[in-house]
Amino acid sequence: RPPPPKPLEPMLDQITTGIFAGAVFAGYAVLGERLVDRLRGKGIGLHAEVINSFCARFAIPSRTRQGFIKTAKKTGHDLGFLIPGGYFGDGMVGPGGMEWYKNSGIEKWSAVN
């Protein structure tokens, strides 16, 4: 039997997390949580590619590279990019947003090519 779901973090707490939390929350409401999460995940992946490429180019040790990635994650959280949401589902755009994402080719984007 799966554990019960965690209670949602209150909206006000999420919106006041960081300077960009309001924009992410608005994105959840309009575009939907799945689409915003996919776009945010792609952005995080591209940023990690850039960090990895930078570290490879300048022969920066892996421990330092890992520190850069941890710092980026903490900074993203502090700025409000990583709020959990949980209130809007597919948003106003609905399932069409995910369909657009699948057809757009964004999944194939790369920061280092």
N, C-alpha and C positions, 0 to 999 in steps of 0.2 A: 504494500500500500504506500503510495507516494506521500511525502510530508505535505501538510497544508501550505498553501501559498503564503508568502510573507505579506503583511499588510502594506498598502501603498504609503510611500512617503508623502506627507501633506503637500498640496500644491504650493502653498506659500513658502514652505521650506525649500522646495525645488527651485522656485523662481528667484529666490534670493541667494542662491548658491554662488553665483558669479556674474560678471558683467554680461556674458552672452547667454545666460540661462533663459532669459525671457525670449530671446530669439529662437532658441532650441524648442522651448515650450510652444511658441507660436507655430513653429514648423511641425511639431507633433499634431497640433490642432488642424492645420491646413493640409499638410501632405500625408500625415499618418505616421504612426510610430515605427512601423516596419520599414517604410521608405527612408525616414530620417535616420534610423539605425543603420540601414545599409549604406547610405551616403556617408554617414559619419565613419563607419567601419572602413569604407574605401579611402576616405581622407586620412585616417589613422594609418592604414596600410601604406599609402603613398608617402606619408611622412616618415614612416619607419624605413622605407626603401631609400629615401634621401639620406637619412642618418647613416644607414649601412653603407651606402655608396661613398659618402663623405669619409667615413672611418676607413674604408678600404683604400681610398685614394691617398690618404695621408698616413696610412699605417698606424692608426690609432688602435690600441689594444682592446680586446673584446670586453674586458671588465669596464673600461671607460665607455665603450659603446653602449653597454647595458645601462650604465649610469645615465647616459644621454636619453635613452628611451624611457627610463623611470622618471627622469625629470620632465620629459615631455608629457607623460601620463599625469603626473601630479599637477603640472601647469594647466593642462586641459581640464582637469577636475576643478581646480581653483577658479578658472575662468567661466565655468558653468557649462562646458561642452558635454559633460558626461552625466547629466541628470537622468534619472531612471524613467521618468514619465509614468505611464500606466493608466492614463485617464482617457485617451482619445482613440485608441484602436486604429482604424484605417483613416481617420481624419475626414476632412471635407472632400478631398480628392477621391478617396475610396480606393478600391482595388485597381483602378486605372493607373494610379501612381506606380504601383509595383509592375504593372504591365509595361509602362513607359520605361522604367528602369531596366527591365529585362531586354527590351528592344533597343535601348540607347547605345549599348556597347561600352558602358562605363566600366563594367567588370574587366574589360581588356586593357584599360588604361594602365600605364606604367610611368613611373617618375624618372627612371634611369635610361630608358631607350631613346 
